[in-house]
């Protein structure tokens, strides 16, 4: 079997979160609220933090139904408008989001076998890319740079920029267009059955489910319905699975 390109998911595939999610979210929301207050946006800090997280959580449920990505920036704009601040300058919003995401960024750790695997795949002639479902493109790009993996990739595509999320076929077609290759020449590697594997299967992309961090309720509910073309536990298994041949 010959492939030209390999598309990776990012979170829980190439990187993993090493921290307490609930504690991180609370600190991040407080950091955002503090940043806004420092910029002269006189909100009630605690009430704003609660409302922002509620609105964001509600939206996160909605986007898994229609696969449309509205950025965290847009949600923040809407919440502030409802708090009586409809025209906050962009630089203030961006600085607030920078503080929000900074809280978690140091806790996203590259998998130990990520860089060796990427290096081996590039040496074997594969082209590599990333598609990440995320509400903030700048956060993803910074995580990629902090992990020192950008040089391996031809593109890092986020749903925040594209406007649609995996498994929507449009985001996969956008990635394929970067290489001008067909789905049959492409591999998708990810940890989420519904987003990564279903999205790949719909287009005829060879789907590889990485299970190292995939034991979650969402995946468990889909195990009998969404079937990958191949399953691996670690990234280190991928070069052997695919072999060293690439498409002509």
N, C-alpha and C positions, 0 to 999 in steps of 0.2 A: 504494500500500500504506500502510495507516494503522496506527500503533502508539501505545500510550499510555505504556509504561514500558520502560526499558532497564536491564538488570542487568549489572554489570561484575564480572569477576574482579579481584583486586587485584594480586598479585605477577606481574611480567612482562607486565602489561596496563596498569595505571595507574602502577605503581612498578617500578623494576628495582634489582637488587642490584649495587652497584659495589664489588667487593672480592674477596678470595681466600677462597673458601668453606671450604677445608680449614683455613686459618690461623684463620679466624673461629670455626669449630667448636671447635678446640683451645682458643682463648682463652676461649670461652664456657663450656666444661665446667670449665675451671680457675676461672673466676669463680664458678660455682655451688658448686664444692667449697670454695673459700675462704670463701664466705658461710656455708656450713654450719659450717665449723670455727670461724669467728668467733662463731657463735651457740652454741657449746658442743657441737656434734654431732661427736664425736671419731672421724672416719672416717680411713682411709688415703686421702689426697688423690688420689694417682695411680691407685690401684686403683679407687676410687669413680668417678673421671672415665672410666676405660676401660669399666667395667661400665655406667654410665649411658648412655654413647654407644652401646655395643653393644645394650643393651636398647631404646633409642629407635630405632636403625636397624632392628632386627628388627621392632619394632612398625610402623614406617613401611611396611615391605613387607606386613605382614598387613592393614593398613587399606585397602590398594589392592585387596584381594580381597573383603572383606565391606562396605566403605564405612562401617564403624562407627568413630566418633571417640572415642577415650579420650584425655583431656587429658594434656598433659605433666605436670601436677600429679599425676595418678594414677600415671603411670609413675615419677615421682620418689618418691612414697609407697611404691610396691612395692619399689624398689631399696633405699631406706633401711630398710625392714622386713627385707629379706634381709641387710642389714648389721648387724642387731641393734637398729634404732631404729624400732619399729613405731608409736610414738605421738608423732611430732614435731609440735609446735604449728603450726597453720595459718599464723600470721604468719611463722614461720621459713621454711616452704616457699615462701610467696609472695615473701618477700624474696630467697630464692635464685633463684627464677625471674626475678624482676625483674633481678637481676644477670646471669643467663644471657642474657636477650634484649637487655639494654642494649648488649652487645658488638656486635650486628649492626644495631641500629636506626638509627644514623647513616649506615649504608651503603646504606639503602634510599632511593632517590632518585626523586622524581616524574618521569615522562616530561615532556619540555619542552612537548609539546602536550596534556598532560592537562588542566590547568586551562582553557586556552582552549577546548578541545573541550567540556568539561563546561559551561562558561559558555554556549557557543553552543547546546547541547542544551536547557539550561534555558530560555533565551530563546525557543527554538522550541516550548516547551510540554511537553517530555517530563518525566516523573517518572523519577528515577534511584535505583538501589539497588546494593548490593555483596553478593555472596556469596563468601566466602573460605574455602577449605579450610585450616584451621590448628589446631594443638593448644593454642593459648593465646589466648583472646579478648582479654585485656588488651594483649597485644603488638600485635594487629591494630588495636585501637582507638587505641593510641598512634601507630602508623604513619600512620593516617588523619589524626590531629590534626597530626602533625609535617609532613605534606604539605600541610596547610591546605586539605583538600578536603571535610571533613565537611559544610559548609553546603550543598553541592550534593545531598546524598543524603537520601532519606527513611528509609533503614535501612542498617545494616551488619551483616549476618548472618554468623556464623562457625560452622563445623562443631563447634568446641569447645563452643559453647552448645547447638546443635541436637542433637548426638550422632550425626549422620550426615553423610557427605561427598558432594560432587559425584562421580559423576553420579547418586547416589541421587535418585529423583524427589521424595522427601519434602522435601528441603531447598529444591528449586525451588518446590514447592507452598507451603511456608512463606513464601517470598518473595512469591509471587503473592497470598497472603492479605493481605499488608500493603496492597495496592492494591485488593483485591476485583476483579481483572481476570482475563481468560482468557489461556491461553498464546498464542493467536493474536494478542493485542494487545501481546505482549511480545517484546523482543529480548534475547539473551544475547551478550555480548562477552567473549571470553577467548582465551588463548594455548594452552590444552591441549586437544587433540582429545578425549581420553578423558573428562576431567572436565567441561569446559565445553561442548563441542560435542555430544558424545554425550548428556550430561545434558539439554541443551536439546532436541535432536532427539527424544528419547524422549517428550517432552510436547507437541511441536508448537510450541515456542518458536522464533522465527526466530533462527538461530545465525549469528554473525559471528566468524570466526577471524581474530585479529590475529597476523601472522606475524613481526613485527619481532624477537622474541626466541624464536621457536618452533622453531628448528632444533636439535632435541634428539633423542636416540635414541627416547624414548617416543613423540613425535609422528611421527617417521619411520616407526616400525613400524605406525602407525595410518592413514597417509595414504590408503591404498587402501580402507580399511574404514569410516572415519568421514568423511562428507562434509558440510561446512558449507553453509548456504544462501548465504553470501557470504564473501568473503575480503578483508581489507584489510591493508596493511603498517603503517600508522600510525593513531593515533587521529584525526588531523586529517581523514582521509578519511570518518569516520563520518557527520557531518552531511549531507554530500553524498550518501552512499549511501542514507540513510534519507529524505531530504527533510525538509521542515519541518512536514508535517501530522501531527497526533496523532489518536488515536481520539476520537470524540465522547463 
